[in-house]
Amino acid sequence: MEIPKILIVEDDYDTLQFLRLFLQNNFEIKDCGSNEGFYELIENFNFDLIIMDIAIKGNKNGLQITREMKTSDKYKHIPILCLSAHVMEQDRRNALTAGADKFLPKPVANHILMKTILGLLKK
């Protein structure tokens, strides 16, 4: 079985390091912290899941990129997990309205994060 490929879009160094360490034994991981890096990676690799932060560097935020992905015939099949420190109910609604498949607030318990990732990969 092929190892699932996950793209992490996160500009906070500590969060990115945690996610890499937590996920690297089970998944192939690529990451970026800006929308410029995102577009380069999405065009060059086939990802099975995207973990998207709302606030990232660059001229687009995670919600704008999520909306683009979900309206693109080429990418709309890729599940997007929005993982964000923006934890108000409106932030959750905005992420889901943009097309995120799931929204989890930071910090999130490791078992919940893994269960959510595995559930999205089964779809």
DRENDRENDREN-350640 format. One record per residue: residue in one letter; x, y, z of N, C-alpha, C in turn. Coordinates in Angstrom, 1 decimal, padded with zeros to 4 digits. Layout:
# DRENDRENDREN-350640
REC	r	n_xx	n_yy	n_zz	ca_xx	ca_yy	ca_zz	c_xx	c_yy	c_zz
REC	a	X	Y	Z	X	Y	Z	X	Y	Z
...
This chain:
# DRENDRENDREN-350640
REC	r	n_xx	n_yy	n_zz	ca_xx	ca_yy	ca_zz	c_xx	c_yy	c_zz
REC	m	000.8	-001.2	000.0	000.0	000.0	000.0	000.9	001.2	000.0
REC	e	000.5	002.2	-000.8	001.3	003.4	-000.9	001.1	004.3	000.4
REC	i	002.1	004.9	000.8	002.1	005.8	002.0	001.3	007.1	001.6
REC	p	000.3	007.4	002.4	-000.5	008.7	002.0	000.4	009.9	002.1
REC	k	000.2	010.8	001.2	001.0	012.1	001.1	000.2	013.2	001.7
REC	i	000.7	013.9	002.7	000.0	015.0	003.3	000.8	016.3	003.1
REC	l	000.1	017.3	002.7	000.7	018.7	002.6	000.2	019.5	003.8
REC	i	001.2	020.0	004.6	000.9	020.8	005.7	001.2	022.3	005.4
REC	v	000.2	023.1	005.5	000.3	024.5	005.2	000.2	025.3	006.5
REC	e	001.3	025.7	007.0	001.4	026.2	008.4	002.6	027.1	008.5
REC	d	002.4	028.3	009.0	003.6	029.2	009.1	004.1	029.4	010.5
REC	d	003.5	028.7	011.5	004.1	028.7	012.8	005.1	027.6	012.9
REC	y	006.4	027.9	013.2	007.4	027.0	013.2	007.2	025.8	014.2
REC	d	006.8	026.2	015.4	006.6	025.2	016.5	005.5	024.2	016.1
REC	t	004.4	024.7	015.6	003.3	023.9	015.2	003.7	023.0	014.0
REC	l	004.4	023.5	013.1	004.9	022.7	011.9	005.8	021.6	012.4
REC	q	006.7	021.9	013.3	007.7	020.9	013.8	006.9	019.8	014.5
REC	f	005.9	020.2	015.3	005.1	019.2	016.0	004.4	018.3	015.0
REC	l	003.7	018.9	014.0	003.0	018.1	013.0	003.9	017.1	012.3
REC	r	005.1	017.6	011.9	006.0	016.8	011.2	006.4	015.6	012.0
REC	l	006.8	015.8	013.2	007.2	014.7	014.1	006.1	013.8	014.4
REC	f	004.9	014.3	014.6	003.7	013.5	014.9	003.3	012.6	013.8
REC	l	003.4	013.1	012.5	002.9	012.4	011.4	003.9	011.7	010.5
REC	q	005.2	012.0	010.7	006.2	011.4	009.7	006.4	009.9	009.7
REC	n	006.0	009.2	010.8	006.1	007.8	010.8	005.0	007.1	010.0
REC	n	003.9	007.8	009.8	002.8	007.1	009.1	002.5	007.7	007.7
REC	f	003.1	008.9	007.4	002.7	009.6	006.2	004.0	010.2	005.6
REC	e	003.9	010.4	004.2	004.9	011.2	003.6	004.5	012.7	003.7
REC	i	005.3	013.5	004.2	005.0	014.9	004.6	005.7	015.9	003.7
REC	k	005.0	016.9	003.2	005.6	018.1	002.6	005.0	019.2	003.3
REC	d	005.7	020.4	003.4	005.1	021.5	004.1	005.5	022.8	003.5
REC	c	004.7	023.8	003.8	005.0	025.2	003.3	004.4	026.2	004.3
REC	g	004.8	027.4	004.3	004.3	028.4	005.2	003.7	029.6	004.5
REC	s	003.6	029.5	003.2	003.1	030.6	002.5	002.3	030.1	001.3
REC	n	001.5	031.0	000.7	000.8	030.6	-000.5	001.7	030.4	-001.7
REC	e	002.8	031.1	-001.8	003.7	030.8	-002.9	004.2	029.4	-002.8
REC	g	004.6	028.9	-001.7	005.1	027.6	-001.5	004.0	026.6	-001.8
REC	f	002.8	026.9	-001.4	001.7	026.0	-001.6	001.5	025.7	-003.1
REC	y	001.4	026.7	-003.9	001.2	026.5	-005.3	002.3	025.7	-006.0
REC	e	003.5	025.9	-005.6	004.6	025.1	-006.2	004.4	023.6	-005.8
REC	l	004.1	023.3	-004.5	004.0	021.9	-004.1	002.7	021.3	-004.7
REC	i	001.6	022.0	-004.7	000.4	021.3	-005.2	000.5	021.0	-006.7
REC	e	001.3	021.7	-007.4	001.4	021.4	-008.8	002.4	020.3	-009.1
REC	n	003.3	020.0	-008.2	004.3	019.0	-008.4	004.2	017.7	-007.7
REC	f	003.2	017.6	-006.8	003.0	016.4	-006.0	001.5	016.0	-006.0
REC	n	001.1	014.8	-005.9	-000.2	014.4	-005.7	-000.5	014.1	-004.2
REC	f	-001.2	015.0	-003.6	-001.5	014.8	-002.1	-002.8	014.1	-001.9
REC	d	-002.8	013.4	-000.8	-004.0	012.7	-000.4	-004.8	013.5	000.7
REC	l	-004.1	014.5	001.3	-004.8	015.3	002.3	-004.0	016.6	002.4
REC	i	-004.7	017.7	002.7	-004.1	019.0	003.0	-004.5	019.4	004.4
REC	i	-003.5	019.7	005.3	-003.8	020.3	006.6	-003.5	021.8	006.4
REC	m	-004.5	022.6	006.5	-004.5	024.0	006.2	-004.7	024.9	007.4
REC	d	-003.8	025.8	007.7	-004.0	026.8	008.7	-004.7	028.0	008.0
REC	i	-005.5	028.7	008.8	-006.2	029.9	008.2	-005.3	031.0	008.0
REC	a	-004.4	031.3	008.9	-003.5	032.5	008.8	-002.1	032.0	008.3
REC	i	-001.8	032.3	007.1	-000.5	031.9	006.6	000.2	033.2	005.9
REC	k	001.5	033.1	005.6	002.2	034.2	005.0	001.8	034.3	003.5
REC	g	001.8	035.5	003.0	001.5	035.7	001.6	000.3	036.6	001.4
REC	n	-000.1	036.7	000.2	-001.3	037.6	-000.1	-002.6	036.9	-000.1
REC	k	-002.6	035.6	000.2	-003.9	034.8	000.4	-003.8	034.1	001.7
REC	n	-005.0	033.9	002.4	-005.0	033.1	003.6	-005.5	031.7	003.3
REC	g	-005.5	030.9	004.3	-005.9	029.5	004.1	-007.3	029.3	003.6
REC	l	-008.2	030.2	004.0	-009.6	030.1	003.5	-009.7	030.4	002.0
REC	q	-009.0	031.4	001.6	-009.0	031.7	000.1	-008.4	030.5	-000.7
REC	i	-007.3	029.9	-000.2	-006.7	028.8	-000.9	-007.7	027.6	-000.9
REC	t	-008.3	027.4	000.3	-009.3	026.3	000.4	-010.4	026.4	-000.6
REC	r	-010.9	027.6	-000.7	-012.0	027.9	-001.7	-011.5	027.6	-003.1
REC	e	-010.3	028.0	-003.4	-009.8	027.8	-004.8	-009.7	026.3	-005.1
REC	m	-009.2	025.5	-004.1	-009.0	024.1	-004.2	-010.3	023.4	-004.5
REC	k	-011.3	023.8	-003.7	-012.6	023.1	-003.8	-013.5	023.5	-005.0
REC	t	-013.0	024.6	-005.7	-013.8	024.9	-006.9	-013.0	024.5	-008.2
REC	s	-011.8	023.8	-007.9	-011.0	023.4	-009.0	-011.3	021.9	-009.3
REC	d	-011.6	021.6	-010.6	-011.8	020.2	-010.9	-010.6	019.3	-010.7
REC	k	-009.4	019.9	-010.8	-008.2	019.2	-010.6	-007.9	018.8	-009.2
REC	y	-008.4	019.7	-008.2	-008.0	019.5	-006.8	-009.1	019.3	-005.9
REC	k	-010.4	019.4	-006.3	-011.5	019.4	-005.3	-011.7	018.1	-004.6
REC	h	-011.1	017.0	-005.1	-011.2	015.7	-004.5	-010.3	015.6	-003.3
REC	i	-009.3	016.5	-003.1	-008.4	016.3	-002.0	-009.0	016.9	-000.7
REC	p	-009.1	016.0	000.3	-009.7	016.5	001.6	-008.8	017.6	002.2
REC	i	-009.5	018.6	002.8	-008.8	019.6	003.5	-009.2	019.7	005.0
REC	l	-008.2	019.5	005.9	-008.5	019.6	007.3	-007.9	021.0	007.7
REC	c	-008.9	021.9	008.1	-008.5	023.2	008.6	-008.1	023.1	010.1
REC	l	-006.9	023.4	010.4	-006.4	023.3	011.8	-005.9	024.7	012.1
REC	s	-006.6	025.3	013.1	-006.4	026.8	013.3	-006.5	027.2	014.7
REC	a	-005.7	028.2	015.1	-005.8	028.8	016.4	-007.0	029.8	016.5
REC	h	-007.6	030.1	015.3	-008.8	030.9	015.3	-009.9	030.0	015.7
REC	v	-010.4	030.1	016.9	-011.3	029.1	017.5	-012.8	029.6	017.7
REC	m	-013.1	030.7	017.2	-014.5	031.2	017.4	-015.4	030.4	016.4
REC	e	-016.6	030.3	016.8	-017.6	029.5	016.0	-017.6	030.0	014.6
REC	q	-017.5	031.4	014.4	-017.5	032.0	013.1	-016.3	031.5	012.2
REC	d	-015.2	031.3	012.9	-014.0	030.8	012.2	-014.3	029.4	011.6
REC	r	-014.9	028.5	012.5	-015.3	027.2	012.0	-016.2	027.2	010.9
REC	r	-017.2	028.1	011.0	-018.2	028.2	009.9	-017.6	028.7	008.6
REC	n	-016.7	029.7	008.8	-016.0	030.3	007.6	-015.1	029.2	006.9
REC	a	-014.5	028.3	007.7	-013.6	027.3	007.1	-014.5	026.3	006.4
REC	l	-015.6	025.9	007.0	-016.4	024.9	006.3	-017.1	025.5	005.1
REC	t	-017.5	026.7	005.2	-018.1	027.4	004.0	-017.1	027.5	002.9
REC	a	-015.8	027.7	003.2	-014.8	027.8	002.2	-014.6	026.5	001.5
REC	g	-015.0	025.4	002.2	-014.9	024.1	001.6	-014.1	023.1	002.4
REC	a	-013.6	023.5	003.5	-012.8	022.6	004.4	-013.7	021.4	004.7
REC	d	-013.1	020.2	004.7	-013.9	019.0	005.0	-014.1	018.8	006.5
REC	k	-013.1	019.3	007.3	-013.2	019.3	008.7	-012.4	020.5	009.3
REC	f	-012.8	020.9	010.5	-012.2	022.0	011.2	-011.8	021.5	012.6
REC	l	-010.6	021.7	013.0	-010.2	021.4	014.3	-009.4	022.6	014.9
REC	p	-009.8	023.1	016.1	-009.1	024.2	016.8	-007.8	023.7	017.4
REC	k	-006.8	024.6	017.3	-005.5	024.4	018.0	-005.7	024.9	019.5
REC	p	-005.1	024.2	020.4	-004.4	022.9	020.3	-005.4	021.8	020.2
REC	v	-005.0	020.7	019.6	-005.9	019.5	019.4	-005.2	018.3	020.0
REC	a	-006.0	017.5	020.7	-005.4	016.2	021.3	-004.9	015.4	020.1
REC	n	-003.8	014.7	020.3	-003.1	013.9	019.3	-004.1	012.8	018.8
REC	h	-004.8	012.2	019.6	-005.7	011.1	019.2	-006.8	011.6	018.3
REC	i	-007.3	012.8	018.6	-008.4	013.4	017.8	-007.8	013.8	016.4
REC	l	-006.6	014.4	016.4	-006.0	014.7	015.2	-005.8	013.5	014.3
REC	m	-005.3	012.5	014.8	-005.0	011.2	014.0	-006.3	010.6	013.6
REC	k	-007.3	010.5	014.4	-008.6	009.9	014.0	-009.2	010.7	012.9
REC	t	-009.1	012.1	013.0	-009.7	012.9	011.9	-008.9	012.7	010.6
REC	i	-007.6	012.7	010.7	-006.8	012.5	009.4	-007.2	011.1	008.8
REC	l	-007.2	010.1	009.6	-007.5	008.8	009.1	-008.9	008.7	008.5
REC	g	-009.8	009.4	009.1	-011.2	009.4	008.6	-011.3	010.1	007.3
REC	l	-010.6	011.2	007.1	-010.6	011.9	005.9	-009.9	011.1	004.8
REC	l	-008.8	010.4	005.1	-008.1	009.6	004.1	-009.0	008.5	003.6
REC	k	-009.9	008.0	004.4	-010.8	006.9	004.0	-011.9	007.3	003.0
REC	k	-012.2	008.6	003.0	-013.3	009.0	002.1	-012.9	008.8	000.6
